[in-house]
Every structure is written in C-alpha cells, then in structure tokens.
C-alpha cells in the first residue's frame, strides 16, 4: 500500500482546496464547489452507490486489513511452537501465541471496518433515496428488501 500526501487544487483558480492522503479508493462527494471561485470540480472520490461490487469488496479488504490479520498469526504460532522447550507443550504454546498475536490485528480490522461502515452511511445519506440500491442484489444487508 502506497501512502502519500496530495494537494487538491482548484482547476479554475489554482488555489489549494484541501490536503489529504491519497488512497486507491476513497468515498466522498464526486463533485464539489471551490470555496474561492465557486466553480464545480470533480473530487476524485466516489459515492457508494456508484461503485461496482468488485470495488465494494476491495474497499473492505484493503492491504492493511488483510496484513493485520494474516501476518501476526503465523509468526506468533511459529515463535510459540519453537520457543517452547518441551515437545508436549509446543502445540498449545503455538496456538496461544497465535491467538495473542492475532487479536490486535482483529481489533484493528474491527475499528477499520466500523469507520468504513460510517463512511458508507454518510455516502448513502448524501445520495438521494431513489438512487440507492435496494433489492436482493444489494451488497448492503440493511438495503435488502425480501
């Protein structure tokens, strides 16, 4: 995952509108007004209802989320398995360290996903209700009607 700062400038007057971290996929208003010259410009962000299902999946399973879950677990298991001096206790020690090392990653994923769900709700609130996807094909459980 590449993290870098970017200055967003108005295409009309050239003044810096905002500074933020450049991400692969960002939810937000697609069109905004410049506060200096009142010109409409594209923000580079997308609303949730305009994302295809593959991008929605990608929004939840980013590199940091997958790495936070997968990287600490095997490392903890290997350290616990080989650090234990008794062959009878190496498997329980490995499983214990697997759990202990994986828990912070799972906590991070919980907080990250809670923030992403909050961003999705804000995006849906910005969009009109008639444009929001409703039906059995909706990826959002609270938008499905059965």
N, C-alpha and C positions, 0 to 999 in steps of 0.2 A: 504494500500500500504506500503510495507516494503522498506525502503531506507537504503542501506548500501554501504560502500566503499569496493572495492575489488582490490587486486593487481594481475595483469595478469603476469605470469611468463612463460618464455620460457621452453618448456618441455625438451629441449636438454641441454642448459647451465644453466638454473635456474635463470637467471637474470630477474629483473622486467622490463617488456616491457612498460606497461602503468598502470595507476591507474585511475579508474573511478567509477561511481555509478552503482551498479548492478540493472538492471531493468528486468522485466519479459520478455520484448520483445524489442530488440534493432536492428535497421537497420545498416548494415555496411558490409564491405567485410568479406566473410566467411573464407578466407584463407589469411594469411599474412606471411611476412618474418621477422625473428628475425634480428634486426639490429646488433647484436653482433656476432652471429654464422651463419647467413644466412640459417637457417633451416625453412621450411614451417610448419606452425601450424594452427590449427583451432581456430578462434577468439571467437566463441560462438555467433556471430551475424549472421543475415540472410539478404539476399537481398530480395527486394520487390517481385521480380518475383517468388521466391521460397516459398512465404507464401501462405497458403490456404486462401480462402475467410473468414473463421471464424477468423483467426489470423489477417487479414487485418482490419476487423471490430473491433477486440479487440485493435488494435494499435491506432485507433482513439478514442474509447470510454473507456479510462482508468479510474481508480477510481478517480483521481484528477479532470478530466474533468466532470464526472458525479456529483461529490460532489460540484464542483464550481457552477454548475447550479442549482442543486436541494436543497442544504442545505440553502442558504441565503434567497431564495424566501419565503417559508412557514414561516420562522422565522420573516422576515420583515412584512409579512401580519398579523401574529398573534400579533406582537408588535403594529403595527399601528391600528389594529382593537380594541384592548383592551386599548390602551393608550389614545385614543380619548375620551373626556369626554361627548360629545354629541352623542346620538344614531343616529341622522340624518347624522352625518359626519364620522361615524366609518368605513363604507364600502369604501368611497373614500380615507380615510386616509390609510386604509389597502392596497388598490390597489396601492396607491402612494408609500408606503414603499416597497411593493412587487417589483415594478419596480426599485426603487432606490437600493434595496439590490441585485437584480438580475443582474443589469448592470455590476458591477465589475466582476462577475463570467462569464458573456458573453464575456467581454473584454479579460479575461484570456483564455477562450476557443478559441477565435479568434487568439490570439498570439500563443497558443499551437498548434493549427491546422496549422497555417502558417508555423511554424517550422517543423511540421511533413510532410507537403507537400514538403518543401525544402529538407528534408531528403529522401523522396521518389524520387524526381527528381534526386538527387545525386546518389541514388541507381540504378535508371534506366540508368543514364549516365555511371555508372561503368560497367553495363552489356551490352553485345552486342545487337544490334538491332534485330538480328534474334531470340534471345531468349525471347524478351519482349512480353508479352501477347497482342495480337491485335485481335479485333473482338467484337461481340456483348456481349460476356460473360465477357469481361474485366471489372474490378471494377473501373478502371480509366476512367473518361469521355474523357480525351484527347487521350486515346489509342483506343477508339472505332472506328470502321470503319463501316459505314452503307451503 
